[in-house]
Amino acid sequence: MGRNILNIYCLAVYAFLLAPIFVVVGASFNAGEFLTFPPQGLSLRWYFTFFENEVFLRAIGTSLWIAAVATVFSVVIGTMAAIYYVNFAGRYKEAVRVAALSPLLLPEILTAIALLFFLYDIGIGTKTMFGLLVGHVLMTLPFVFMNVSASLESYDTDWSMAARSLGARPWTRFRRIMLPLIKPGMIGGALFSFVISFDIFTISLLLKSIGTATLPIQLFDYLKTNYTPEAAAVSTLSIVATITVVVIVEKVIGLKMHKF
């Protein structure tokens, strides 16, 4: 009896959380002229309209480029920070961990405002995409740090010392011993970083340069003056892409990490 009640409660929670997603997906197939639910007939017309909309396609290209560049920097910096945290931080481990995870502890709007003031103080402002990239890296870095740190928990420094005694150089020791252990964490952190960077709104809104618009910002601007199912079609495609990445992380990376 208690287990049945728990199952019903869990199903109710999942239904509550997933209901908005189902509404958006259903509205994207609306054959009518306005964004309504339930849909007034079923049609793919708004998906075809989206693929002919150069503004949205350009915004997707911008989001993909920023997410890819931010992911590369996050993986490099986050991996080095995780290696230092696990192997060399010593009594400063807690301080390093708090510093690496601090972007997750503060509201995103406060981080965006602080970065905006800082960029103007150093004379950069929002004239280029540098500030936007810095903001995305700052918000995605903790996910790489957490994944790589978890992978390094199984690393034994005696392995590196043994390789050193056999004449292995630092790069060889890293490539042959440490890298195979942290590779799942690096890939998982990179995938999560890419998804999060692709969907970041507040950082992008405050730090974007003139004429630059990521997909979330373009959707926000579009819904100010338009209320067609095209916005739901764009959101549905974004949801599908996000779910695909999460499934890849779980099936490919998640299973490998459980082996360590």
C-alpha positions as CSV (number, residue, x, y, z in Angstrom):
1,M,0.0,0.0,0.0
2,G,2.8,2.4,1.0
3,R,4.8,1.6,-2.2
4,N,1.7,2.2,-4.4
5,I,1.2,5.6,-2.8
6,L,4.8,6.5,-3.3
7,N,4.6,5.5,-7.0
8,I,1.5,7.6,-7.5
9,Y,3.1,10.5,-5.8
10,C,6.2,10.2,-8.0
11,L,4.1,10.0,-11.1
12,A,2.2,13.1,-10.1
13,V,5.4,15.0,-9.5
14,Y,6.8,14.0,-12.9
15,A,3.5,14.8,-14.6
16,F,3.5,18.3,-13.0
17,L,7.1,18.9,-14.1
18,L,6.6,17.6,-17.7
19,A,3.2,19.1,-18.3
20,P,4.6,22.5,-19.6
21,I,6.9,20.6,-22.0
22,F,4.0,18.6,-23.4
23,V,2.0,21.8,-23.8
24,V,4.8,23.5,-25.8
25,V,5.3,20.4,-28.0
26,G,1.6,20.1,-28.7
27,A,1.3,23.8,-29.5
28,S,4.1,23.5,-32.0
29,F,1.9,21.3,-34.2
30,N,-1.0,23.8,-34.2
31,A,-2.5,24.4,-37.6
32,G,-3.9,27.8,-36.5
33,E,-2.4,31.2,-36.6
34,F,-1.9,31.7,-32.9
35,L,-0.1,29.9,-30.1
36,T,-2.9,28.1,-28.4
37,F,-3.4,24.8,-26.6
38,P,-5.1,22.4,-27.4
39,P,-4.0,22.9,-31.0
40,Q,-6.6,23.8,-33.7
41,G,-5.7,20.9,-35.9
42,L,-2.4,19.3,-36.6
43,S,0.2,20.6,-39.0
44,L,4.0,20.9,-39.6
45,R,3.6,24.3,-41.2
46,W,5.4,26.2,-38.4
47,Y,8.4,23.9,-38.5
48,F,8.8,24.7,-42.2
49,T,8.3,28.3,-41.4
50,F,11.1,28.1,-38.8
51,F,13.5,26.5,-41.3
52,E,12.9,29.5,-43.6
53,N,13.4,32.1,-40.9
54,E,16.9,33.4,-41.3
55,V,16.7,35.3,-38.0
56,F,16.2,32.2,-36.0
57,L,18.7,30.2,-38.0
58,R,21.3,32.9,-37.5
59,A,20.5,32.9,-33.7
60,I,21.0,29.1,-33.6
61,G,24.3,29.5,-35.3
62,T,25.4,32.1,-32.8
63,S,24.3,29.9,-29.9
64,L,26.1,26.9,-31.3
65,W,29.3,28.8,-31.8
66,I,29.3,30.4,-28.4
67,A,28.4,27.1,-26.7
68,A,31.2,25.3,-28.6
69,V,33.9,27.9,-27.7
70,A,32.8,28.2,-24.1
71,T,32.8,24.4,-23.8
72,V,36.4,24.1,-25.0
73,F,37.6,26.8,-22.5
74,S,35.5,25.2,-19.7
75,V,36.9,21.8,-20.3
76,V,40.5,23.0,-20.3
77,I,40.2,25.3,-17.2
78,G,37.9,23.0,-15.3
79,T,40.1,20.0,-15.8
80,M,43.2,21.8,-14.6
81,A,41.3,23.1,-11.6
82,A,40.0,19.6,-10.8
83,I,43.5,18.1,-11.0
84,Y,44.9,20.8,-8.7
85,Y,42.0,20.4,-6.3
86,V,42.4,16.6,-6.0
87,N,46.2,16.3,-6.0
88,F,47.8,19.5,-5.0
89,A,45.4,21.8,-3.1
90,G,46.2,20.3,0.3
91,R,44.6,22.3,3.1
92,Y,43.2,24.8,0.5
93,K,40.9,22.1,-1.0
94,E,37.8,23.6,0.4
95,A,38.7,27.1,-0.8
96,V,39.4,25.8,-4.3
97,R,36.1,23.9,-4.4
98,V,34.0,26.9,-3.2
99,A,35.8,29.1,-5.7
100,A,35.1,26.7,-8.6
101,L,31.5,26.2,-7.6
102,S,30.7,29.8,-6.7
103,P,28.9,30.6,-10.0
104,L,26.3,28.0,-9.0
105,L,25.9,29.5,-5.5
106,L,25.0,33.0,-6.7
107,P,21.9,34.0,-8.6
108,E,22.7,34.3,-12.3
109,I,21.4,37.8,-12.5
110,L,23.9,39.0,-9.9
111,T,26.8,37.3,-11.7
112,A,25.7,39.0,-15.0
113,I,25.5,42.4,-13.5
114,A,28.8,42.1,-11.7
115,L,30.5,41.0,-15.0
116,L,28.8,43.8,-16.9
117,F,30.2,46.4,-14.4
118,F,33.6,44.8,-14.5
119,L,33.8,44.8,-18.3
120,Y,32.9,48.5,-18.5
121,D,35.5,49.3,-15.7
122,I,38.3,47.7,-17.7
123,G,37.2,49.4,-20.9
124,I,35.8,46.5,-22.8
125,G,32.1,46.8,-22.3
126,T,29.9,44.9,-24.7
127,K,31.5,46.0,-27.9
128,T,32.8,42.5,-28.6
129,M,31.8,39.0,-27.8
130,F,34.6,38.6,-25.2
131,G,32.4,39.4,-22.2
132,L,29.7,37.1,-23.4
133,L,32.2,34.2,-23.7
134,V,33.6,34.9,-20.3
135,G,30.1,34.8,-18.8
136,H,29.3,31.5,-20.5
137,V,32.6,29.9,-19.4
138,L,32.0,31.1,-15.8
139,M,28.6,29.5,-15.7
140,T,29.6,26.2,-17.3
141,L,33.0,25.7,-15.6
142,P,31.6,24.2,-12.4
143,F,30.0,21.3,-14.3
144,V,33.4,20.3,-15.8
145,F,35.0,20.7,-12.4
146,M,32.5,18.4,-10.6
147,N,32.6,15.7,-13.3
148,V,36.4,15.6,-13.5
149,S,36.8,15.7,-9.7
150,A,34.5,12.7,-9.4
151,S,36.6,10.8,-12.0
152,L,39.8,11.6,-10.1
153,E,38.6,10.1,-6.9
154,S,39.8,6.7,-8.2
155,Y,43.2,8.1,-9.1
156,D,46.2,6.9,-7.0
157,T,49.2,9.1,-7.0
158,D,51.4,6.0,-6.6
159,W,50.7,5.1,-10.2
160,S,52.2,8.4,-11.4
161,M,55.2,7.9,-9.1
162,A,55.8,4.4,-10.4
163,A,55.7,5.8,-14.0
164,R,58.1,8.5,-13.0
165,S,60.5,6.1,-11.6
166,L,60.5,4.2,-14.9
167,G,61.5,7.4,-16.8
168,A,58.1,8.6,-18.0
169,R,57.9,12.4,-18.6
170,P,55.1,14.5,-17.1
171,W,53.1,14.6,-20.4
172,T,53.5,10.8,-20.9
173,R,52.3,10.2,-17.3
174,F,49.3,12.4,-17.9
175,R,48.4,10.9,-21.3
176,R,48.9,7.2,-20.3
177,I,47.7,7.2,-16.7
178,M,45.5,10.1,-15.7
179,L,43.8,11.0,-19.0
180,P,42.0,7.5,-19.4
181,L,40.6,7.9,-15.9
182,I,39.3,11.5,-16.3
183,K,38.2,11.2,-19.9
184,P,34.5,10.2,-19.0
185,G,34.3,13.2,-16.6
186,M,35.7,15.5,-19.3
187,I,33.3,14.3,-21.9
188,G,30.3,14.4,-19.5
189,G,31.3,17.9,-18.3
190,A,31.7,19.1,-21.9
191,L,28.2,17.8,-22.9
192,F,26.5,19.4,-19.9
193,S,28.5,22.6,-20.5
194,F,27.4,22.8,-24.1
195,V,23.7,22.3,-23.2
196,I,23.8,24.9,-20.4
197,S,25.7,27.4,-22.5
198,F,23.2,27.0,-25.3
199,D,20.2,27.7,-23.0
200,I,21.7,30.5,-20.9
201,F,19.5,33.6,-21.0
202,T,20.3,36.2,-18.3
203,I,24.1,36.2,-19.0
204,S,23.5,36.5,-22.7
205,L,20.9,39.2,-22.4
206,L,23.2,41.6,-20.3
207,L,26.6,40.8,-21.9
208,K,25.7,40.4,-25.6
209,S,27.2,42.8,-28.1
210,I,25.1,45.0,-30.4
211,G,23.6,42.9,-33.2
212,T,24.3,39.6,-31.5
213,A,21.4,37.4,-30.4
214,T,21.5,33.8,-29.1
215,L,18.5,31.6,-29.5
216,P,16.9,32.2,-26.1
217,I,17.2,36.0,-26.6
218,Q,15.8,35.8,-30.1
219,L,12.8,33.8,-28.8
220,F,12.3,36.4,-26.1
221,D,12.3,39.2,-28.6
222,Y,10.1,37.3,-31.0
223,L,7.4,36.7,-28.4
224,K,7.2,40.5,-27.6
225,T,5.5,41.1,-31.0
226,N,4.5,37.7,-32.3
227,Y,2.4,35.0,-30.8
228,T,2.5,32.3,-33.4
229,P,3.3,28.5,-33.0
230,E,6.6,29.1,-34.6
231,A,8.0,29.9,-31.2
232,A,6.8,26.6,-29.9
233,A,8.3,24.8,-32.8
234,V,11.7,26.4,-32.1
235,S,11.4,25.5,-28.4
236,T,10.4,21.9,-29.3
237,L,13.5,21.5,-31.4
238,S,15.7,22.9,-28.6
239,I,14.0,20.5,-26.1
240,V,14.7,17.5,-28.4
241,A,18.3,18.5,-28.8
242,T,18.7,18.8,-25.0
243,I,17.1,15.5,-24.3
244,T,19.3,13.9,-26.9
245,V,22.5,15.2,-25.2
246,V,21.2,14.0,-21.8
247,V,20.5,10.5,-23.2
248,I,24.0,10.4,-24.7
249,V,25.5,11.4,-21.3
250,E,23.5,8.7,-19.5
251,K,24.0,5.8,-21.9
252,V,27.6,6.5,-23.1
253,I,29.3,8.4,-20.4
254,G,27.3,7.5,-17.3
255,L,27.8,3.7,-17.8
256,K,31.5,4.1,-18.2
257,M,31.8,6.2,-15.0
258,H,30.1,3.5,-13.0
259,K,33.0,1.2,-13.8
260,F,35.6,3.1,-11.8
